[in-house]
C-alpha cells in the first residue's frame, strides 16, 4: 500500500507543480505538442488560455489519481476500476477538446480562410486512434470487473480439482493434505491483506494474514460457509459461493471424489 502511495505521489507532485505554473498563463513549454510548434504556428494560439485550461485539467487529473490508492486502502477494486476508467475518459476527452474547434486560436486567425479548412487527415486519425484506445481500455476494465465478480468455476475431476477463470489453477488430489468445511464466512475466518488479487463483492487471488499465512481465495466473503483445502505444496485454498447450498454441494462432491481416488 505504501508503495502505491509513493508511485502515485511521484506522478501527482510534478503534475501539481506544472499545474501551478500553467494556471498563471505561463509554462506553455510543458504542453506536449504545443512546445514542438514553430514560432509562427504558436503565434496563432491564445497561449494564456491554453495554459490555464491545461492547468485545470492537470489538477482534475491529479485529484482522480489520488483516488486510486484510496480505493485500494478500502479494498475496493470496483472503485479502482471505475476511477481508472474515468481517468482514461477524462484524458482522452481533454485531448479531443483541446485539438478541435479552434478553441485556443486567436480571434484574428480564426476569421481567416486557413482556419476554416477541414480537419487534416493526421488530426482525424489521431483523434480516432485516441477514441479506439479509450474504448478498448474501458472494455478491458469492464471485462476484468465482470470476470472478477463472477462465481468461481470449479470442476471436480477423478484426480484433481480445476478452478477456471481469474487466478485459476489445478489442484491434484495427491497434493491435498486436508479439506474442511467451516460454517463461517471468510470475513469471520479472516480475509487478510490482498497481495495480488481482485477485491469486490467476490475476492480472488493471493492474500496473506498473520493467522493464515499466504492463502488463495475464491470466495464471496459474507457467504455463511467456506471450504478450506490444505496442500502439501503451496498455499491453502478457500472457496465459497453466493449460496450456502452450492458451497456445501461442492464440499460433498470433493469428498466423494477423494474417497474414490484413494
Secondary structure as GFF3:
##gff-version 3
##sequence-region A 1 262
A	DSSP	alpha_helix	2	23	.	.	.	ID=ss1
A	DSSP	three_ten_helix	28	30	.	.	.	ID=ss2
A	DSSP	three_ten_helix	34	36	.	.	.	ID=ss3
A	DSSP	alpha_helix	39	42	.	.	.	ID=ss4
A	DSSP	alpha_helix	47	73	.	.	.	ID=ss5
A	DSSP	alpha_helix	77	99	.	.	.	ID=ss6
A	DSSP	alpha_helix	107	110	.	.	.	ID=ss7
A	DSSP	three_ten_helix	113	116	.	.	.	ID=ss8
A	DSSP	alpha_helix	121	149	.	.	.	ID=ss9
A	DSSP	beta_strand	153	156	.	.	.	ID=ss10
A	DSSP	beta_strand	160	164	.	.	.	ID=ss11
A	DSSP	beta_strand	169	172	.	.	.	ID=ss12
A	DSSP	three_ten_helix	173	175	.	.	.	ID=ss13
A	DSSP	beta_strand	176	182	.	.	.	ID=ss14
A	DSSP	alpha_helix	186	189	.	.	.	ID=ss15
A	DSSP	beta_strand	193	199	.	.	.	ID=ss16
A	DSSP	beta_strand	203	209	.	.	.	ID=ss17
A	DSSP	beta_strand	213	219	.	.	.	ID=ss18
A	DSSP	beta_strand	226	231	.	.	.	ID=ss19
A	DSSP	beta_strand	236	239	.	.	.	ID=ss20
A	DSSP	alpha_helix	244	261	.	.	.	ID=ss21
###
